[in-house]
Amino acid sequence: MTTRSPIAIATTGLVCLAVAMGIGRFAFTPLLPMMLRDGSVQLPGGAWMATANYLGYWLGALACALQPWASRRWGWLGPVVPTRAVQVGLLATAALTLGMAFPWPVAWPLWRFLSGLASALVFVYGSGWCLQQLTARGTPQLAGVIYVGPGLGITVSGLAATAMVAADMRAATAWLAMAALALLLTAVVWPNLRGGPTAQTAPVKADAGAGAGALAVLTIAYGLAGFGYIVTATFLPLIARQALAGSLWLDMFWPLFGVGVSLGALLTLRIPPQWDRRALLMGGYAMQAAGVMLCLWWPTLAGFALSSFLIGLPFTAITMFALQEVRRLRPHNASAFIGLLTAAYGMGQIAGPILVGVLLQRSGDARQGFALALQAAAESLWLGLVLFGVLLRRYPIRRV
């Protein structure tokens, strides 16, 4: 299909990320309280199940990063067709989400692990393909539309979970509904992911002033963001229940997070392209760090609501700015470096639930364990902010 419009490309990316991220990865957050209520899982088990998903995401992103090297090293590993990889990831996401509806708890960690792999496949190749297509069509500013997808998926899955809790449905029914939604959305975008040559992008010159060192610092700083947000993003409904037991609004904090994610992505459409993405990343990290600490400083209805919004607002904006910075540093074969950054982010996400599980077991008190984990998460975000400040000072962009 050679006549796909820029808005069709951006909307396709939006839906793909809504399925892979909003459902395949983050539907677990609002459904975990339902699973705990049903007695099908205990809190430490939920933490390790989350870790399995993040481990799969990390390995999937790492595989995407290493694929070009493996293709050169072993000729039988040919180049990946991005749209085919996205199709496989979307179908796998729907199937693995469906698997969570069946009473096979011994298999649930495996399903979550494989779902992480599928999410990485869709995110890396879907993001790279969409960004390349939009740049080739002269509309790179529409990238913000793509990253509305995770927030939209989070909001829809969160509101659906709230409605199902109110209806006293079981978690298995909720997983079944999520799988049906994932399959429906996959069918909607399937025609845009079939056939057609890849549009050619005009040659872009890499930033000669910033070498491998700058990319390494960028990767570390981005990985710190994965650790910084994940404690709240995984356990927000449970943290709120510790402080506001019995509140009618407990299940609304997660959808509010999703609203913030979508709004933040839309706001990026208004940001001038000449603004330095590293400075914007510093602002996003500061906002998320403040949101994380609000859970401790102001454990009230208003505090949790503001925390949810502040953590969500820069969530996908941080991802978009980081990937745009990768394209500036390494415009050729950007998908491999996108995979590298995504793997670093995934490593941070793996560490978060592991830390929570350890702290919950050692402290013997859920509130204290969560408090220590939130402090560590906020500190990692501040460290990432400092690293971007170093990059900004060490490698200024020279405008021609």
Summary of the structure (lengths in Angstrom):
residues: 400
radius of gyration: 20.0
end to end distance: 36.6
largest distance: 62.1
contacts: 1508
relative contact order: 0.16
helix: 79%
strand: 0%
